Amino acid sequence: MAGSWIKLRHDIFDAPEMRRLARATGLDQDQVLGKLARFWSWADRHGVNGRLDVELDDVDDQVGKVGFAAALVSVGWLSTQEGGIVIPHWERHFSDSAKARALGALRVEKHRNGDSVTHPPDPVTVTPLPDKTRGRLDNPPPPPREASQDEAAAALRAAWTSAAAAGHVQPYKAKQLPRAFDARAAEDGWLDDAIRAIGHLPRCRFFDTPVTLIQFCGDGFVGRVLAGQYDAKKPVRAVGPPAEPPKRQLPADFTAAVQATRAAVEAKRREAV
């Protein structure tokens, strides 16, 4: 029975990571929580001690949202390793022993209220815990923090690889990210915006060929994507030689004056002969 349910804490909506996930994915927090429950339940059934032999895009496929796994990496709720992914602090939150502790705490609470507990909580239930144990049994994540440079690079690369597999961007195979990445990653909120922008690129009809990662990391590019500046098609340039400028038309009185001057000059020439 231990594997048939997972636990969620009451105050998960208060976690700053929830707001960051919502911004990065373009979902509201209720949708983020639903996809988290779906992902954690899947990992509980198919993983071993929080490790799964899958890629980040497999997570996206499971929850039905491109870039969701990369967003999890960016907030520290998921990490990658050779041959798969790892959910940090799995033992603390989702293991059989963690569930046993949660059930024990629930039994104690029910006993104090004069009730009895004979069955585990319903799937994806919110488990009330005594105040003295709540801090020890809370759900992910670790204390709030900004993503490190390496985590930001991993999150961006994962989102880009997933988009490249779908044909939305050009693949990037270099070991090092573009030079401009360090400057962009240092900008407040850029990583979240970048992941959202990658999801928006399929709607951009401006580009003749898929966007490159070097182009994407350029100064202000992500902001222009999110602002919709590339949604419309690029204006078509005219093909062929330039059109000849229209001939200049002289006023009638000016033409008559020129002819009179020419006639006077010709008359003087004849008199001189």
C-alpha positions as CSV (number, residue, x, y, z in Angstrom):
1,M,0.0,0.0,0.0
2,A,2.9,2.3,0.6
3,G,3.4,2.9,-3.2
4,S,-0.3,3.7,-3.9
5,W,-0.3,7.3,-2.7
6,I,2.0,10.3,-2.3
7,K,1.8,13.1,0.2
8,L,1.5,16.8,-0.3
9,R,2.0,19.5,2.3
10,H,-0.6,22.2,3.1
11,D,1.6,25.2,2.3
12,I,3.1,24.1,-1.0
13,F,1.4,27.0,-2.7
14,D,3.4,29.4,-0.5
15,A,6.7,28.0,-1.9
16,P,8.5,30.6,-4.1
17,E,9.4,27.8,-6.5
18,M,5.7,27.4,-7.3
19,R,5.5,31.0,-8.5
20,R,8.7,30.6,-10.5
21,L,7.4,27.4,-12.1
22,A,4.2,29.2,-13.0
23,R,6.1,32.0,-14.7
24,A,8.5,29.7,-16.5
25,T,5.8,27.4,-17.9
26,G,3.0,29.9,-18.5
27,L,0.7,27.9,-16.3
28,D,-1.2,29.0,-13.2
29,Q,-0.3,27.4,-9.9
30,D,-3.2,25.1,-9.8
31,Q,-2.1,23.6,-13.1
32,V,1.5,23.4,-11.9
33,L,0.4,21.5,-8.8
34,G,-1.6,19.0,-11.0
35,K,1.4,18.4,-13.2
36,L,3.7,18.0,-10.2
37,A,1.3,15.4,-8.7
38,R,1.2,13.6,-12.0
39,F,5.0,13.6,-12.3
40,W,5.7,12.6,-8.6
41,S,3.1,9.8,-8.8
42,W,4.7,8.5,-12.0
43,A,8.2,8.6,-10.5
44,D,6.9,6.8,-7.4
45,R,5.5,4.0,-9.5
46,H,8.3,3.7,-12.0
47,G,11.5,5.0,-10.3
48,V,13.9,3.6,-7.8
49,N,14.8,5.9,-4.9
50,G,13.9,8.9,-6.9
51,R,16.0,7.9,-10.0
52,L,14.5,7.2,-13.4
53,D,16.2,6.0,-16.5
54,V,14.5,8.7,-18.7
55,E,15.3,12.0,-20.4
56,L,13.8,15.4,-19.5
57,D,11.6,15.3,-22.6
58,D,10.1,12.1,-21.3
59,V,8.9,14.0,-18.3
60,D,7.5,16.7,-20.6
61,D,5.6,14.0,-22.5
62,Q,4.3,12.5,-19.2
63,V,2.9,15.7,-17.9
64,G,1.9,17.1,-21.3
65,K,3.9,20.3,-21.1
66,V,7.0,21.1,-23.1
67,G,9.7,22.7,-20.9
68,F,8.2,21.6,-17.6
69,A,11.2,19.4,-16.7
70,A,13.6,22.2,-17.6
71,A,11.6,24.5,-15.3
72,L,11.9,21.9,-12.5
73,V,15.6,21.8,-13.0
74,S,15.8,25.6,-12.8
75,V,14.2,25.7,-9.4
76,G,16.1,22.7,-8.0
77,W,13.2,20.2,-7.9
78,L,14.9,18.0,-10.5
79,S,18.4,17.2,-11.6
80,T,20.1,15.2,-14.3
81,Q,22.7,12.6,-14.2
82,E,24.3,10.3,-16.7
83,G,21.7,7.9,-17.9
84,G,18.6,9.5,-16.3
85,I,17.1,12.0,-13.9
86,V,17.1,12.4,-10.1
87,I,14.4,13.9,-7.8
88,P,16.3,15.5,-4.9
89,H,15.5,14.5,-1.3
90,W,13.4,11.6,-2.4
91,E,14.1,9.6,0.8
92,R,12.8,12.5,2.9
93,H,9.5,13.0,1.0
94,F,8.4,10.0,-1.0
95,S,10.1,6.8,0.2
96,D,8.3,4.0,2.0
97,S,9.8,5.2,5.3
98,A,8.7,8.8,4.7
99,K,5.1,7.5,4.0
100,A,5.3,5.3,7.1
101,R,6.3,8.4,9.2
102,A,3.4,10.4,7.7
103,L,0.9,7.6,8.4
104,G,2.2,7.3,12.0
105,A,1.9,11.0,12.5
106,L,-1.6,10.9,11.1
107,R,-2.6,8.0,13.5
108,V,-1.3,10.0,16.4
109,E,-3.3,13.0,15.4
110,K,-6.4,10.9,14.9
111,H,-5.9,9.2,18.2
112,R,-5.7,12.5,20.0
113,N,-9.1,13.4,18.4
114,G,-10.6,10.1,19.4
115,D,-10.7,8.6,15.9
116,S,-9.0,5.5,14.5
117,V,-7.1,5.0,11.2
118,T,-7.3,1.7,9.4
119,H,-6.5,2.7,5.8
120,P,-3.8,4.9,4.2
121,P,-4.9,8.4,2.9
122,D,-6.5,8.7,-0.5
123,P,-4.2,9.2,-3.4
124,V,-2.6,12.6,-3.5
125,T,-4.1,13.6,-0.2
126,V,-3.0,16.5,2.0
127,T,-1.8,14.9,5.3
128,P,-2.3,17.0,8.4
129,L,0.8,16.7,10.6
130,P,1.6,17.8,14.2
131,D,3.5,21.0,14.4
132,K,6.5,19.3,15.9
133,T,6.9,17.0,12.9
134,R,5.7,19.2,10.1
135,G,9.1,20.8,9.5
136,R,10.7,17.3,9.3
137,L,8.2,15.7,7.0
138,D,7.5,18.5,4.5
139,N,7.5,18.0,0.7
140,P,10.1,19.3,-1.7
141,P,11.8,21.7,-2.3
142,P,15.0,22.5,-0.3
143,P,15.1,26.1,1.0
144,P,14.4,28.7,-1.6
145,R,17.3,29.6,-3.8
146,E,18.2,30.9,-7.2
147,A,19.3,28.4,-9.8
148,S,23.1,28.2,-10.1
149,Q,24.9,28.9,-13.4
150,D,25.3,25.2,-14.0
151,E,21.6,24.5,-13.2
152,A,20.5,27.3,-15.5
153,A,22.7,26.0,-18.3
154,A,21.2,22.5,-17.8
155,A,17.7,23.8,-17.8
156,L,18.2,25.9,-20.9
157,R,19.9,23.1,-22.8
158,A,17.2,20.6,-21.9
159,A,14.4,22.9,-23.1
160,W,16.4,23.7,-26.3
161,T,17.0,20.0,-27.0
162,S,13.3,19.2,-26.6
163,A,12.3,22.1,-28.9
164,A,15.0,21.0,-31.5
165,A,13.6,17.4,-31.5
166,A,10.2,18.9,-32.4
167,G,11.8,21.0,-35.2
168,H,11.1,24.3,-33.6
169,V,14.7,25.4,-33.2
170,Q,18.1,24.5,-34.7
171,P,19.9,21.8,-32.7
172,Y,22.8,22.9,-30.6
173,K,25.6,20.3,-30.1
174,A,28.5,22.4,-28.8
175,K,29.7,21.4,-25.3
176,Q,29.8,25.1,-24.2
177,L,26.7,27.3,-24.4
178,P,27.1,30.6,-26.4
179,R,29.3,33.3,-24.9
180,A,26.3,35.6,-24.3
181,F,24.6,33.0,-22.1
182,D,26.5,34.0,-19.0
183,A,25.4,37.6,-19.3
184,R,21.8,36.6,-20.0
185,A,21.7,34.1,-17.1
186,A,22.8,36.8,-14.8
187,E,19.8,38.9,-15.6
188,D,17.0,38.6,-13.1
189,G,14.2,36.3,-14.3
190,W,15.9,35.7,-17.7
191,L,15.9,31.9,-17.4
192,D,12.2,31.7,-16.6
193,D,11.5,34.0,-19.5
194,A,13.8,32.0,-21.8
195,I,12.0,28.8,-21.2
196,R,8.7,30.5,-21.9
197,A,10.1,32.0,-25.0
198,I,11.3,28.6,-26.3
199,G,7.7,27.4,-25.9
200,H,6.5,30.5,-27.8
201,L,8.9,30.1,-30.8
202,P,6.5,27.8,-32.8
203,R,4.2,30.7,-33.1
204,C,6.9,33.0,-34.5
205,R,6.5,33.2,-38.3
206,F,9.1,35.9,-38.9
207,F,12.1,33.6,-39.3
208,D,12.9,31.9,-42.6
209,T,14.9,29.2,-40.8
210,P,14.6,27.9,-37.2
211,V,16.3,30.1,-34.5
212,T,19.8,29.2,-33.4
213,L,20.8,29.2,-29.7
214,I,23.4,31.9,-30.4
215,Q,20.7,34.1,-31.8
216,F,18.4,33.2,-28.9
217,C,21.0,34.3,-26.3
218,G,21.4,37.7,-27.9
219,D,20.7,40.8,-25.9
220,G,16.9,41.4,-25.7
221,F,16.0,38.6,-28.1
222,V,13.9,36.7,-25.5
223,G,12.0,39.8,-24.6
224,R,11.1,40.5,-28.2
225,V,9.9,36.9,-28.6
226,L,7.6,37.2,-25.6
227,A,6.4,40.6,-26.7
228,G,5.2,39.0,-30.0
229,Q,7.5,41.0,-32.2
230,Y,8.3,38.0,-34.3
231,D,4.8,36.5,-34.6
232,A,4.1,38.1,-38.0
233,K,5.8,37.1,-41.2
234,K,8.8,39.1,-42.4
235,P,8.0,41.6,-45.1
236,V,8.7,40.2,-48.6
237,R,11.4,42.2,-50.5
238,A,10.8,42.9,-54.2
239,V,12.8,40.7,-56.6
240,G,14.4,42.1,-59.8
241,P,16.0,45.3,-61.0
242,P,14.8,48.6,-59.4
243,A,12.1,50.4,-61.2
244,E,13.2,53.5,-63.3
245,P,12.3,56.8,-61.7
246,P,9.6,58.7,-63.5
247,K,10.7,61.3,-66.0
248,R,10.7,64.8,-64.9
249,Q,7.9,66.9,-66.5
250,L,8.8,70.6,-67.0
251,P,6.1,73.3,-66.8
252,A,4.8,74.5,-70.2
253,D,5.9,78.2,-69.6
254,F,9.4,77.0,-68.7
255,T,9.6,75.0,-71.9
256,A,8.4,78.0,-74.0
257,A,11.0,80.3,-72.3
258,V,13.8,77.9,-73.1
259,Q,12.7,77.7,-76.8
260,A,12.5,81.5,-77.0
261,T,16.0,81.8,-75.6
262,R,17.4,79.3,-78.1
263,A,15.7,81.2,-81.0
264,A,17.2,84.6,-79.8
265,V,20.7,83.0,-79.6
266,E,20.3,81.5,-83.1
267,A,19.2,84.9,-84.5
268,K,22.2,86.7,-83.1
269,R,24.5,84.1,-84.5
270,R,23.1,84.6,-87.9
271,E,23.5,88.4,-87.7
272,A,27.1,88.0,-86.8
273,V,27.7,86.0,-89.9
